[in-house]
Amino acid sequence: MSNSPLSLAPHPHKASGPPTNACDVTPAGAAWLTSAETYPHRALADWRARPGTPAVLSCGTVFDVVSVPAVFGRRMVDRLWHEGPGSGPVATYRGRMLLFTAPGTARRLPSLLEWEEWGPAVPALLCHGAGDAVTVPPLTASHNTDATPTPAPAPAPAPAPDDRLGSRWLVAPGTRRPWLPGPGVALWACVRAARAAAGSAVRISIFPRGDQDAKVYDVSRRR
């Protein structure tokens, strides 16, 4: 690609405003997630019966998932929300950031990065598409064990000292048709994050204050 900065038109639903609680999956969001399964109603009922447990979801038809190292993933999401069109659902699980993307992204993104001059600066991505499955955090940040998710939002629990990002939703699905970035948007975010990392090489952590652990994003921009 050329040396000129990548440009990205904002999504028409992007709006400004303070973040809302994005850590709990809404009933509509849960229905969307489980629609990727062969028997979605059964999968949804099982998950609602145990909302405090993670779930394994199939990729490739309803969504793809791009899994990146946590720190680089945080940079990607920050760039998407501060300079780009926002993001689709985003979760952290066992030290990696999971970005939900449009189907087909997992197949196209690696080849796009091969042609990008900043591609070598992007850490190894795990792109999950057709035939793959991913484990995602529980429905509720409060790990509720009731038969149905609590309708009132609850704050995300503080991550354990050895897992600063924890396993939780940063941008939880809130509708049956969430906007999902495609391979071009994912490439843009990778390049911007790589440039940000190169420009702050001496900074080891992107969490200088304790309140950074509770950072969420305004999901109303995607609704």
Secondary structure as UniProt FT lines:
FT   TURN            12..13
FT   HELIX           27..34
FT   TURN            35..36
FT   HELIX           40..49
FT   TURN            51..52
FT   STRAND          55..58
FT   STRAND          64..69
FT   HELIX           70..82
FT   STRAND          90..93
FT   TURN            94..95
FT   STRAND          96..101
FT   TURN            103..104
FT   HELIX           105..115
FT   TURN            117..118
FT   HELIX           119..121
FT   STRAND          126..128
FT   TURN            130..131
FT   STRAND          133..136
FT   TURN            141..142
FT   TURN            161..162
FT   TURN            164..165
FT   STRAND          168..171
FT   HELIX           183..199
FT   TURN            200..202
FT   HELIX           210..214
FT   HELIX           219..222
//
